[in-house]
Amino acid sequence: MENRRVLVDTSIVIDYLRRQDRPDTKFVKIFKDNELCLSAISIFELYNGATTTNKNKILKLFAMIWKLLILI
């Protein structure tokens, strides 16, 4: 199966970050088979909505885990 790009909404990312059972989520399964993308608006919403202590975590998450493609 061909690897596809999937645009992920902010609410999906927030739900994922709040969950305790992250490895078992559909989000992770989709991520394994596809290239996840965030819009510039979603990146702004996630960063702007984060607490000061979580902003560094979010930046690391963007940099380390996701192949981040900003779709404008």
Secondary structure, DSSP 8 states (H G I E B T S, - for coil): ---EEEE--HHHHHHHHH-S-GGGSHHHHHHHHEEEEEEHHHHHHHHHHS-HHHHHHHHHHHHHT----EE-
